[in-house]
Amino acid sequence: MKRNTLILIVVVVLLAVAALAFSAFRTPEEASAPITAATLTIETSQPAALAVQPTVAPTVAPAAAEATAAPTEAPTAAPEATAAPDPAPAAEPKIFEIVPAESQARFIIDEVLRGSPETVIGVTDQVAGQIAIDPANPAATQLGEMRVNARTLATDNNMRNRAIKNFILQTDAFEFVTFQPTELVGLPQTVTVGQPFTFQVVGDLTIRDVTRPTTFDVTVTPVSETRIEGLASVSFPYRDFNLNIPDSPSVDTVADNVTLELQFVAAVP
């Protein structure tokens, strides 16, 4: 009886391990379509119209008017009020769009593999977003939602790729990692072509079904009036997003923090 019970337990454990292995290493869903950028709605503020006071002729008392007015002269007409010209319309900002073929989103995390330190890097060019830039007022730059197709992330190991997509990121259900900016901090008042500048982007990062406030450090170089290049990065504990890395006999340890980077080129279409 005891032997039968032990055999049953072993069978159940093996089936559970097999089910877990199948779930982690099965072929994940591919990208549903090439990535496209969410349309950025530009917020504009029009300058208020200037109030204009009409010019009014001075009032003359009747007695003084009789004493001074010549009987043969026509009365002098009061000058007409003149309106101030309408303010010049503000220049429309240019819409820059990330070029996937020249851009790369990636995650970076350190681990110890069979006693040897290793840095795991997962990359994809399936990243999209729009940026509105007014060359006359760079401080008013606006940034739209950034999207990365997590189904297309790839490391140097196919088994690891399947585990990341099926078990960690669950990309069949959550295809995209998104970042919705809420504030741009430290933008300069002026920029010069060829000279990089730095600032921060504050917003909401969503990985799988968890959203957390996140701040990226950004460096941008204006290449021309229609092209910019840059790098945005942030590091945080991956457990902040309820992510779990499965145990593996070949992996000794995995670092607590993961780094996300977006190396991008954005251009005016």
PyMOL commands that set and color helices and strands:
alter all, ss='L'
color gray80, all
select helices_A, chain A and resi 2-25+62-68+100-102+138-140+150-152+158-168+238-241
alter helices_A, ss='H'
color red, helices_A
select strands_A, chain A and resi 94-98+104-113+116-124+127-128+130-133+142-143+146-149+176-185+197-207+210-224+227-237+251-254+257-267
alter strands_A, ss='S'
color yellow, strands_A
deselect
rebuild
show_as cartoon
